[in-house]
């Protein structure tokens, strides 16, 4: 989402960018909307990450041009240590900054899409935190029992005549936001 930042509440740049990405894939309408969630940066912390990335890029550039700069071995070692410190700083700041998960939600087909902004916490990798949170909040379903599946088949309805193929069900659950998101 580029440099779209999130501030708690609706209307943030990240929310607008996520909404646009949910609706379109390039110039085409997006088909599998229920397969998307979005990470968003906390606006108040983004500047620190940008500063750390700039430092990393600066030291990386110095090392790329070490011959042209005629750096002695001691300064090369020093630059390598500084680049490593900057890289570690970037890696440490990423999960702190990208702490928001923006999830599109639609209760039923006739209701407009709303957004849940979920703050991710923990020490795991971002994707693992998001996966765990989505499952615990029942926004991502990894298994669907026969009774619940039948309820969805009947209530939406998803039947194509007197049957529906498994392939079609998988596509429907990936497409429609009012169905549970497949894991």
Secondary structure, DSSP 4 states (H G I P E B T S, - for coil): -TT-EE-SSTT-HHHHHHHHHHHEETTEEPS-GGG--EEEEEHHHHHHHHHHHHHHHHHHHHHHTTTTTT--HHHHHHHHHHHHHHHHHHHHHHHHH--EEEEEE-SSTTSPPEEEEEE--SSS-HHHHHHHHHHHTTSEES---HHHHHHHHHHHT--BTTB--HHHHHHHHHH-TTSPEE-
